[in-house]
């Protein structure tokens, strides 16, 4: 389902989702389609966020757009020897 549909079904709450489709805009990953897994209580947000499996994420439906900022850390560059 589209992110705006998920926002309508789960208004103003944290949601664990599986990310189905996305695109890039510069250093941002814009999520277009998600499969909601379950709503998350505010008290469980940190635990759920850090335990999320690959391809899933906790995000708040109060956000109009689902944007993941891609960090390009210069200290993480691979050095060739």
N, CA, C and O atoms as a DFTB+ gen file, in Angstrom:
324 C
 N C O
     1  1       0.842      -1.179       0.000
     2  2       0.000       0.000       0.000
     3  2       0.885       1.240       0.000
     4  3       2.021       1.209       0.473
     5  1       0.362       2.299      -0.522
     6  2       1.088       3.567      -0.542
     7  2       1.213       4.110       0.879
     8  3       0.383       3.813       1.739
     9  1       2.264       4.914       1.123
    10  2       2.491       5.467       2.452
    11  2       1.298       6.291       2.914
    12  3       0.918       6.212       4.082
    13  1       0.699       7.078       2.027
    14  2      -0.448       7.902       2.451
    15  2      -1.639       7.035       2.873
    16  3      -2.415       7.451       3.733
    17  1      -1.802       5.849       2.295
    18  2      -2.874       4.941       2.716
    19  2      -2.595       4.396       4.115
    20  3      -3.505       4.285       4.937
    21  1      -1.333       4.057       4.382
    22  2      -0.950       3.575       5.716
    23  2      -1.199       4.662       6.755
    24  3      -1.633       4.372       7.870
    25  1      -0.927       5.902       6.392
    26  2      -1.156       7.033       7.308
    27  2      -2.629       7.173       7.651
    28  3      -2.978       7.503       8.784
    29  1      -3.494       6.923       6.676
    30  2      -4.937       7.024       6.915
    31  2      -5.438       5.883       7.797
    32  3      -6.296       6.094       8.655
    33  1      -4.910       4.680       7.594
    34  2      -5.345       3.524       8.380
    35  2      -4.815       3.542       9.813
    36  3      -5.471       3.046      10.729
    37  1      -3.621       4.117      10.004
    38  2      -2.974       4.162      11.319
    39  2      -2.605       5.607      11.652
    40  3      -1.420       5.936      11.714
    41  1      -3.588       6.467      11.867
    42  2      -3.289       7.894      12.059
    43  2      -2.483       8.183      13.331
    44  3      -2.776       7.662      14.407
    45  1      -1.471       9.020      13.174
    46  2      -0.685       9.578      14.274
    47  2      -0.150       8.527      15.247
    48  3      -0.328       8.641      16.460
    49  1       0.504       7.510      14.703
    50  2       1.118       6.498      15.560
    51  2       2.363       5.914      14.906
    52  3       2.583       6.054      13.703
    53  1       3.166       5.259      15.727
    54  2       4.348       4.576      15.224
    55  2       3.912       3.272      14.581
    56  3       3.022       2.583      15.079
    57  1       4.553       2.945      13.471
    58  2       4.148       1.777      12.716
    59  2       5.383       1.008      12.264
    60  3       6.307       1.590      11.697
    61  1       5.400      -0.298      12.513
    62  2       6.444      -1.162      11.981
    63  2       5.970      -1.593      10.606
    64  3       4.884      -2.154      10.458
    65  1       6.795      -1.327       9.599
    66  2       6.419      -1.644       8.219
    67  2       7.526      -2.410       7.518
    68  3       8.699      -2.322       7.881
    69  1       7.133      -3.146       6.529
    70  2       8.061      -3.739       5.586
    71  2       8.095      -2.791       4.396
    72  3       7.047      -2.407       3.875
    73  1       9.287      -2.416       3.967
    74  2       9.427      -1.474       2.853
    75  2       9.386      -2.259       1.548
    76  3      10.227      -3.126       1.307
    77  1       8.400      -1.947       0.709
    78  2       8.206      -2.677      -0.540
    79  2       8.775      -1.971      -1.756
    80  3       9.283      -2.622      -2.669
    81  1       8.697      -0.639      -1.780
    82  2       9.181       0.113      -2.939
    83  2       9.670       1.480      -2.483
    84  3       9.107       2.085      -1.571
    85  1      10.720       1.953      -3.130
    86  2      11.307       3.245      -2.799
    87  2      12.082       3.766      -4.000
    88  3      12.334       3.039      -4.961
    89  1      12.451       5.024      -3.928
    90  2      13.327       5.619      -4.932
    91  2      14.262       6.593      -4.231
    92  3      14.022       6.982      -3.088
    93  1      15.326       6.985      -4.919
    94  2      16.300       7.909      -4.347
    95  2      16.133       9.300      -4.931
    96  3      15.837       9.469      -6.114
    97  1      16.331      10.291      -4.075
    98  2      16.405      11.693      -4.483
    99  2      17.621      12.260      -3.778
   100  3      17.542      12.665      -2.618
   101  1      18.739      12.290      -4.474
   102  2      19.984      12.748      -3.860
   103  2      20.397      11.818      -2.746
   104  3      20.559      10.615      -2.956
   105  1      20.568      12.375      -1.554
   106  2      20.983      11.577      -0.398
   107  2      19.788      11.123       0.444
   108  3      19.930      10.856       1.637
   109  1      18.612      11.036      -0.183
   110  2      17.403      10.613       0.523
   111  2      16.787       9.400      -0.165
   112  3      16.711       9.335      -1.392
   113  1      16.350       8.443       0.648
   114  2      15.580       7.301       0.154
   115  2      14.129       7.621       0.471
   116  3      13.758       7.757       1.637
   117  1      13.311       7.740      -0.561
   118  2      11.896       8.060      -0.407
   119  2      11.114       6.757      -0.526
   120  3      11.132       6.109      -1.572
   121  1      10.431       6.378       0.543
   122  2       9.664       5.135       0.554
   123  2       8.285       5.416      -0.033
   124  3       7.571       6.315       0.410
   125  1       7.932       4.621      -1.044
   126  2       6.660       4.807      -1.735
   127  2       5.596       3.810      -1.280
   128  3       4.438       4.181      -1.089
   129  1       5.985       2.543      -1.107
   130  2       5.019       1.514      -0.733
   131  2       5.513       0.714       0.463
   132  3       6.693       0.382       0.572
   133  1       4.579       0.416       1.353
   134  2       4.889      -0.337       2.571
   135  2       3.833      -1.416       2.805
   136  3       2.727      -1.365       2.266
   137  1       4.211      -2.386       3.620
   138  2       3.253      -3.374       4.121
   139  2       3.262      -3.231       5.633
   140  3       4.227      -3.642       6.279
   141  1       2.213      -2.660       6.214
   142  2       2.184      -2.499       7.666
   143  2       2.243      -3.866       8.362
   144  3       1.568      -4.816       7.965
   145  1       3.062      -3.932       9.403
   146  2       3.174      -5.152      10.196
   147  2       2.356      -4.998      11.473
   148  3       1.513      -5.838      11.787
   149  1       2.615      -3.912      12.207
   150  2       1.821      -3.650      13.417
   151  2       2.121      -2.246      13.934
   152  3       3.165      -1.665      13.639
   153  1       1.185      -1.722      14.706
   154  2       1.390      -0.451      15.392
   155  2       2.312      -0.699      16.582
   156  3       2.303      -1.784      17.163
   157  1       3.101       0.301      16.940
   158  2       4.078       0.206      18.023
   159  2       3.715       1.204      19.108
   160  3       3.431       2.367      18.823
   161  1       3.725       0.742      20.360
   162  2       3.496       1.652      21.485
   163  2       4.690       2.582      21.616
   164  3       5.825       2.187      21.349
   165  1       4.434       3.818      22.027
   166  2       5.517       4.787      22.212
   167  2       6.591       4.267      23.154
   168  3       7.777       4.530      22.953
   169  1       6.179       3.528      24.184
   170  2       7.142       3.025      25.170
   171  2       8.050       1.938      24.600
   172  3       9.117       1.669      25.152
   173  1       7.632       1.312      23.499
   174  2       8.434       0.251      22.869
   175  2       9.185       0.723      21.638
   176  3       9.837      -0.081      20.971
   177  1       9.109       2.000      21.326
   178  2       9.652       2.524      20.072
   179  2      11.143       2.249      19.903
   180  3      11.552       1.738      18.861
   181  1      11.956       2.571      20.888
   182  2      13.407       2.366      20.746
   183  2      13.752       0.904      20.557
   184  3      14.547       0.558      19.684
   185  1      13.161       0.043      21.369
   186  2      13.443      -1.389      21.266
   187  2      13.063      -1.912      19.882
   188  3      13.836      -2.641      19.260
   189  1      11.902      -1.550      19.408
   190  2      11.438      -2.009      18.095
   191  2      12.294      -1.437      16.966
   192  3      12.590      -2.128      15.991
   193  1      12.690      -0.169      17.104
   194  2      13.505       0.470      16.080
   195  2      14.838      -0.255      15.924
   196  3      15.258      -0.553      14.806
   197  1      15.502      -0.539      17.041
   198  2      16.818      -1.156      16.976
   199  2      16.765      -2.659      16.713
   200  3      17.783      -3.253      16.357
   201  1      15.610      -3.281      16.878
   202  2      15.457      -4.709      16.596
   203  2      14.827      -4.980      15.232
   204  3      14.598      -6.135      14.874
   205  1      14.550      -3.937      14.480
   206  2      13.921      -4.109      13.167
   207  2      14.844      -4.917      12.252
   208  3      16.054      -4.695      12.213
   209  1      14.260      -5.836      11.536
   210  2      14.997      -6.674      10.593
   211  2      15.264      -5.900       9.310
   212  3      14.674      -4.846       9.071
   213  1      16.156      -6.434       8.493
   214  2      16.464      -5.800       7.214
   215  2      15.197      -5.691       6.369
   216  3      14.438      -6.652       6.246
   217  1      14.981      -4.524       5.797
   218  2      13.798      -4.296       4.975
   219  2      12.588      -3.826       5.743
   220  3      11.536      -3.571       5.157
   221  1      12.727      -3.705       7.078
   222  2      11.633      -3.185       7.896
   223  2      12.108      -1.943       8.633
   224  3      13.306      -1.710       8.790
   225  1      11.142      -1.154       9.081
   226  2      11.490       0.066       9.809
   227  2      10.297       0.544      10.614
   228  3       9.144       0.311      10.251
   229  1      10.595       1.214      11.707
   230  2       9.569       1.873      12.513
   231  2       9.531       3.333      12.080
   232  3      10.565       4.000      12.045
   233  1       8.348       3.827      11.754
   234  2       8.209       5.205      11.292
   235  2       6.876       5.747      11.785
   236  3       5.916       4.993      11.947
   237  1       6.816       7.040      12.021
   238  2       5.601       7.661      12.552
   239  2       4.714       8.139      11.411
   240  3       5.170       8.805      10.482
   241  1       3.438       7.785      11.502
   242  2       2.500       8.150      10.442
   243  2       2.131       9.629      10.442
   244  3       1.404      10.086       9.560
   245  1       2.619      10.369      11.413
   246  2       2.426      11.813      11.409
   247  2       3.280      12.488      10.344
   248  3       3.060      13.653      10.012
   249  1       4.253      11.758       9.810
   250  2       5.115      12.289       8.747
   251  2       4.426      12.117       7.397
   252  3       4.066      11.006       7.009
   253  1       4.250      13.222       6.691
   254  2       3.575      13.182       5.395
   255  2       4.344      12.311       4.405
   256  3       3.741      11.548       3.650
   257  1       5.648      12.420       4.408
   258  2       6.492      11.635       3.520
   259  2       7.377      10.711       4.337
   260  3       7.785      11.052       5.447
   261  1       7.670       9.551       3.792
   262  2       8.525       8.556       4.445
   263  2       9.913       8.729       3.840
   264  3      10.191       8.224       2.753
   265  1      10.779       9.444       4.549
   266  2      12.092       9.794       4.035
   267  2      13.177       9.236       4.945
   268  3      13.156       9.445       6.158
   269  1      14.126       8.524       4.342
   270  2      15.280       8.014       5.069
   271  2      16.490       8.768       4.547
   272  3      16.807       8.693       3.360
   273  1      17.160       9.486       5.416
   274  2      18.342      10.250       5.024
   275  2      19.540       9.303       5.003
   276  3      19.840       8.636       5.993
   277  1      20.211       9.257       3.866
   278  2      21.363       8.383       3.691
   279  2      22.610       9.122       4.150
   280  3      22.936      10.198       3.649
   281  1      23.291       8.530       5.100
   282  2      24.506       9.141       5.645
   283  2      25.706       8.573       4.920
   284  3      25.905       7.359       4.873
   285  1      26.485       9.443       4.368
   286  2      27.706       9.038       3.688
   287  2      28.877       9.518       4.529
   288  3      29.370      10.634       4.371
   289  1      29.301       8.649       5.416
   290  2      30.355       8.975       6.363
   291  2      31.715       8.797       5.700
   292  3      32.063       7.685       5.301
   293  1      32.492       9.878       5.576
   294  2      33.808       9.756       4.921
   295  2      34.763       8.854       5.694
   296  3      35.739       8.373       5.117
   297  1      34.520       8.610       6.961
   298  2      35.387       7.740       7.737
   299  2      35.123       6.264       7.420
   300  3      35.923       5.399       7.776
   301  1      34.018       5.982       6.761
   302  2      33.657       4.602       6.464
   303  2      34.078       4.153       5.075
   304  3      33.705       3.062       4.645
   305  1      34.844       4.966       4.367
   306  2      35.274       4.591       3.029
   307  2      36.199       3.377       3.086
   308  3      36.995       3.217       4.011
   309  1      36.070       2.545       2.090
   310  2      36.923       1.364       2.022
   311  2      38.293       1.775       1.498
   312  3      38.413       2.451       0.477
   313  1      39.302       1.357       2.211
   314  2      40.658       1.687       1.792
   315  2      41.244       0.493       1.050
   316  3      41.191      -0.637       1.535
   317  1      41.783       0.742      -0.091
   318  2      42.397      -0.322      -0.881
   319  2      43.883      -0.363      -0.576
   320  3      44.572       0.657      -0.555
   321  1      44.338      -1.552      -0.345
   322  2      45.758      -1.723      -0.001
   323  2      46.488      -2.368      -1.154
   324  3      47.694      -2.600      -1.069
